[in-house]
């Protein structure tokens, strides 16, 4: 039996600014926390992982509707200057990954 090619997808993501900084919210229903990877690359955040589905890999299913993405995914989010990804806090709950990125410390007169 021929193996299906590896699929790649991009999860639905909201990025918005609030008083405390930037919030990144990623829809990842059905994921296990240990299958997620977050990597900081300068002002960019790479979110990647793998969402598996046993039915698709066994080949014993005949789909009538197939709308849910499975397999490897990757999302790259570039933040504007002024936010510190190194101080970001992440939480995964109820199928959503939320990352809060605070504003960078503003330079004071003494720092200038």
Helices and strands as residue ranges (DSSP letters): E 8-9, E 13-18, E 21-27, G 33-35, E 36-41, E 44-51, H 54-58, E 71-78, G 85-87, E 89-93, E 96-102, G 109-111
